[in-house]
Amino acid sequence: MLLRLAAGLLLLFSTNLPAKDNESPAPLDLGSRLELFVDDFLIQSMEGLEQRLHYPVSAGKILTLDKPWEGITCDYQVVFKDGDLYRMYYRGSSHEGYTIPSFLEPGEGVVPVHPQFSLYAESPDGLTWTRPELGLIEFNGSKRNNIVLEGDGAHNLAPFPDQNPAATDSQRYKAVGSGVRDNKPVLYGFVSSDGLRWSKIREEPIITDGKFDSLNVAFWDTIRKEYVAIYRDFQHGVRTIKAATSPDFLNWSPGEWGQFGDVERDHLYTNGTTPYFRAPQIYLAFPRRYIPWKTRLSESPWPGASDTVFMTSRDGVHWDRRFMESFIRPGRQRRAWMHRTNLASWGVVPTAPDEISLYVLRERDFPSVHFERMVLRTDGFVSIRAGYSGGELLTRLFTFDGGALVLNFSTSAAGSIRLELQDINGHPVPGFSLADSPLIFGDEIEHRVEWVRPSGQTDREPLKHLSGKPLRLRFVMKDADLYSIRFE
């Protein structure tokens, strides 16, 4: 944990420096992993460019939460792809007092109050979702429902498929969920062999130093080879997060407060932290930001409004919040301005070769509460954006493994990207100067850069002889977006 903290502090200090000073004393080892431009990890300097946050667009409603065991205060959805199956978990909850009669349309009714449950839905493609009748837990005399848990943990169960190679078949799925023990909030650990039948990993809680009164998340970090938990607490009266780690899901380090640099402190009602499935060294987070002093619906008995924001980290403690604007806005629907709606799912999943999806809770506190699928291009959270006048990006010094460079990019018809490889002294590598660069234009998720040699032939692995050598990349861009790069 101390090594992670030291590395995180180094990263924090570097990300607060101007880009031109953001130089590493040693080359970054990129290997062949994908790198996104969501932070300035790769950036040495930029001129005439900006980092642009992109926004997901709606792909429509997928589930209206109107079953008798669901209700208007459903919340805390978790989504992940498990082999060929997409799984979703969410809370079934209802509270008649949350909606006043003047809010309802003719014929609308509110699901009566009932105990909270953890519920399950599934999909073959992430687009069409069903609630299977699981036959596990009785509700109103019947087990024909999709309930997977009641009691401790049901308020905010957050499952994940355990990627730890040492995980046993009986604990292939793990989860965290809150409860109360000795009149104090605690976090319990849960395990399952099939993702449907859950039991506590032990009767004692696994983490006790938090408030836990929203969606807390955990996962196996495949890069650092440890479990990570990101969970809710309060600091100076502000809702915020802590991070803890564990080698075995049972014994956890003390929680470390999230560090956000010199930015305005928001109420982060949830955190939604997940390693990006294409680049697990980067944690993406989609907190529901709660603004308690702004109430759009004057007749509401509940103050506040919420949206979703975007932030990143490479250690779970030090967070990059360069994008303070909303990632998902409430929108024009009046009901989207209720106090605690617009929650993005834990989990980003692929739903097409060029598309990723996340799932947003809409119109919470109303009978019309539902999940909406929202989509981005693959890796499309943030880009290096060049306007028509153009600009340049110079990366930090790095080494790589592979023989070719792959770009995720988009240009206009008039736009383009050219690039240059530079050696440790900033000199163009022979054969890879800007004058040698192909003119790159179009819109591709995985574009393999090919240099045409004087012979007219194209080398499929033009960079193989440079693998392992310290280099920089210089990009010259015009009316273009660059989302990610990798070597292969």
N, C-alpha and C positions, 0 to 999 in steps of 0.2 A: 504493500500500500504506500510506503514511503517513496519507493521508486516511482510509482504512478503519480504521486503528489508532486515530486520534483519535476517530472516530465511535464505535468500539467502546468506548473508555475512557469517553466521555460516557455511553453506554448502561449500562455496568457500574456507574458511580457512581450513576446514577439508579435502577437496579434494586435497589441496596443501601440506598436511603433508605426511610423509612416511606412508605406509599402517599400520605398526606396531603401530603407534601412533594415528591412526584414530579411536579413541574410543569416544563414546558418553557418557556424564555424566549420562544419563538415557537410559533405554532400548528403542530401536526403537519399535514402535507399528506397526507391519506388518499386523495385522488383518488377513484377508484371501485373500489379494490382491496379484497379480502376481508381482514379482520383477525380473528385468533383471540385468545382470552384465555389463551394458554399462558404469557405473561409479563405484566409490568405496563406494557407499552408504552403502552396506552390508559388506564390506571387512574390517576386523580387521588386518589380516596379511596373507601373502602368502609366501611360500617357494618352489622353484623349479617349479613355475607356471607362466603364463603370461596371460594378457588379450589380446585376439586375435580378430582383426577386420576381419569380413568375407565380401565377395564381392558378389553382386548379379550376376546371370548369365542370359544370354539372352534367352527369350522364343519366340523371333521373332518379326517381324514388325506387327503392328496392323492397322495403318492408314497412307497412303501417302497423304500429304496435297496439293493436286493438283487441287482443285476446284477453279473456277474463283474468288470467294470471300475469298479464303484462301491465299496462296502465300508463297514465300521463307522466309519471316521473321515472320512466325507464331511462337508463343512462349507462355510461362506462363500457362502451363496446370495445371488444378486443378481436382483431382479425388476423389470421395468418394462413399461409398456404402450406398444406401438409401433404406432400406428394402430389397426387392428382386431385386432392380435395381441398376446398377452401372452408375454413371453420370460423365461426363467429360466436362470441360469448357476450352476453349483455345482461343488465339487471332488469328484472321484472318488478315494478314498484308502482304504487298508486297512492295518491293523497288527495282526497276530495277538496281539502282546504286550499290547495294550490291554485285552483281555478274558480273564479267567481262567476255567477250565472250570466252577467252582462257580457262576458267574453265568448259565450257559446253561440253557435249558429243554431237555427231551428232544427230540431231532431237530433242534435248531438247530446250524448250522454257521457258521463265520466265513469270509468271502471271503479268499482268500490274499493275502499282500502283493504289491503290484504298483506300478509307477511311478505318480505322481500325474498326473491328467488334469483338464482343465477340460471340463465336460459341459454339455449344453444340453437344455432341455425347453421346450415351448410349449403354449399354451392359447388357445382362441377366446374364452373368457369369464372367465378367472382362477379357474374352479372345477374344471374337468376338464383334467388335464395328461397329455401324452404325451411319450415320448422318440422323436423321429424317427430313423430309420436314415439317417445322413448320408453314410456312405461316404467319410469324409475321412481317418481315421487308423486304422491297423491295430492290433488287439488280439488276441493269440493266433491269428494267421493269418486274421482276418476284419475287414472294415470295416463290418460290420452293427452299428453302435453309434451313440451320440450324442456321441462325443468331438469336441471342436473345437480342443483345444490340448494339446500335451505339451511338456516341457522348461521353459525359462524362462517364468515367469508362470503356469504351470499350478497352482501351489500355491494361488494366491489371485487369479485373474483377476477383475477387476471392470469389466465393460463398461458403457457408457452410450450412448444415442443422442445424438449431438452436435447441439445446438440452435443452435450458432453459425451465423449466416447465411452466413459466409464458408467454412464447411466444404465441401470438395469431395466429389463422389460417391464417390470411392475411399476417403474417410475419414469416411463418414457415421456410422460407429460408432467409438468410441474406448474404450480400456481402460487400466488400470494393473495391473501384476502384478510380484511381487518376483522377485529372483534374487540371485546372488552374483557379484561381479566383483572381481578382485584380493583375494580373501579377505574382502571386505566386503559386507554386505547393501546392495542397491540397489533402486530402483524403475524398471522399464522402462515405456515407453509403447507401446501396441499400437493398430493401426488395422485397419478392415475395411470393405468395401463392402456386405456383406450380413449382418453380425453372426454369421457362421459361419466364414469363412475369415480367420484372423488372422495378422498379421505385425508385427514391431517397426517402429515409426515411424523408428527409427535403431538402430544397434548400441550406442551409448552410452546409459547410463541417463539418465532425465530428472530424477530427484531422488535425492540420495545422503545426506542428513543425517537418517537415521532408522534404526530397526531393521526395520520393515516386516514383522514376523513374525506377521501376522494379516491380516484383510481391510482393505486400504487402499482409499479411494474417491476418485473425481474426478467432476466434472460441469461443464457450462457454466452459469454464473450469468447468467440472462436479464435480471436487473435491473442488475447491475454490469458486465455485458459483459466477463467474463473467466472463465478456467478456474480452478477451485478444487480443491485436493487436501487431504484430511484423512487423515492417516496416523499409524501407530503408532511410538512411541518410548518410552523409559524416562526418568523424571526422579526422582532420589533413590530409585531402586530400585522405583518404582511405574510400572506400565503406564499410559501416557497418550497424548495426541495432539498433533500439530502441524498447522498449516495453512499452505499456500503458494498463491500465485496465479501465473497465467501469461496473457499475451495470445495465445499461439499453441500451447500445449501442449508446447512445446520448451524454452523459457527460463522458468525458475521462480524466484520470489523465495525467499530463505532462509526456512525454516520458522519460524513463531512458535508458541511453546508455548501450549497451551490454558490459559485462565484460568477458574477455577471459583468465585472468591470465597471466602468464609470458611466452607467446608464440609469435611466429612471427605473425605479423598482415597481414592477407590476405585481398584482395578485395573480400568481400562477395557480389556478384552481386545480388543474391537472398538469401532467407533464408529457405523457405520450411518447416517452423516449424509446427508440428502437434502433439497433444497428441497421444501417441500410443494407438490404440483402445483396446488392451488387458490390458494395464497398464496406464491409463490416467494421473496418477501422474507424468509420465515421458514424457517430451517433446523431440521428435526426430526432428532433422533438417537436411536437405540435401541441403546446399547452393551450388549454382553454383559459384565456385571459379574462378575468372578472373585474369589471369597473363598478364598485359598489355605490359610487356617488352619482352615477348617471342612470336615470330611470326614464325610459322612453314612453312606457305605458303608464300614464298618470293614475289610472284606476287600479293598478296592480298593488296588492298588499305587500309585494316582495320587491325590495329595491334592487337596482343594478342592471347591467347589461353585459353580454359576453361576446367575444369573437375568438378566433383561433390565430395564434402567432407561430412563427417558425424560428427555431434556433438550433445550433449544432454544438457538438463537443467531441473531443477525442479522448477524454478520460472520464466523463460523467460528473466531474466536479467543476471544471472551468468551462464556462459556456460563452459562445460567441453570439452576441445579440446585436449585430450590426444592422439587422432588419427589424426595426421597431414597429413598422406598419403592419396592418393586419394581413395574414395569409389567406384566411377565409372570413369574409365579412358576413354580417347577418343577412343583408339583402333587403329587398323591397317588401317582403311579406311582413305584415304587422306582427304576426305571432313569432317571428324570428327575433323580436326584440324583448322577449321575456328574459328574466334575470339569468338563467343558467342553461341556455341552449347553445347550439352551434359548437358542439364538442366533436373534434376529429378523433377517429379511431386510433387505438394503439395498433400499429401495423400498417405497412405499405406493401402492396402485393402487385405482381405483374398480372395484367389481364389481357395483354396482346404483346406481340414482339416489340412494338414501339410505344407501349402504354403502361402506366402504373396507376393504381387506384387506391384511394382511401375513402373512408365511409364516415359521414357526418350526421350527427343527431340534430334533427330539425324540429322546431315547434314543440319542444318539451313543455310540459304543464298544460297541454291541450289534448283533446281526444284525437287530433290529427297528428300527434307525434309520430315521427317516422325516421328511417335512415335513408340518406341520399348518397349515391355513389358519385365521387368526384374524381376527375382524371387529369393527369399530366403526361407529357411526353416522358419517355424513359430518361432518368437522370435530370429531369427538367425543372428542378427546384430553383436553381440560380444559374445565371450565365454571365460570362464576360461579354458585355454588350458594346459594340462599335456602332456609332452613327454613320451618316453618309460621309462626313468629313474624315472619318477613319481614326485609327490610333494604334498603339503598340503595347504589347505585354512582354515582359522578360521574366522567365521563371527563375526560381532559386536553383542553385547548383544541385544536381542529382545524379544518381546512377540508376540503371535499369537492367532488367533481364529480358532478352527477346531480340527479335530481328525486324520488327515493324511497329509503326506508330498508328494508333486507331483514334479517331476523333468522333465526338458527338457534336454536331454543329448544324447551324441553319444560316443561310444568307438570303438576301433578296436577289432578284435577277441582276441587279447592278452591283451587288456586293460580292466580297471575296475574302479569302484568307490565304496568306502566304506565310511561310515559316522558314526559320533558319536554325541550324544547330551550331552552338558555340562551344569552344573548349573552355578550360578552366580559367584562361586568361581573357576570355571574351572575344576571341578571334573566331571567325567562321570556320567550321570544319570543312576541309576541301571536299567539293562535290555536294555540299549541303548548305551553301550560302543562300541568301535571299534570292539572288539571281538564278540559282538552280531550282528554286521551289516550283512545284506545280501550282497552277492557279486553281484553288479549291473553291468551289461554289456549289450550291444545291441545298439539300436538307436531308441529312442521314443520321441515324442513330449510331452506326458503326461504319465509319469510313476509313478504309485502310489507305494511308498516304503512300503513293507510289511515285518515285523519282524516275524520269526517263533519262537514260544515259545517252551519250553522244552516238552510240551505236544504234540507238532507236529502240533498244530492248528495255523492258521493265523488270527490275529486280524485286522478287516477292519478299525477300528479307534484306532490304538495303542497309539496315542498321546493325546487322549481326556482328560485324567487326568492331562496333562501338559499345557493345554490351559490357557493362561493368566499369566503363570509363566515366569520369565526372564531366557532365555536360550541362548546358542550359538550352532552353528553347526560347526563341524569339518569334512571336506571332505579330504579323502586320495585318490588320483587319479593317474592313470597310462594310458598313451596313450588314453586320453579322453578329451571331451569338455563338459562343463556344461554351458547351455545357460540361464536358468531361474529356479526359484523355487516358489512355493506357498503352502500354507496350505489350506486344505478344510475340 
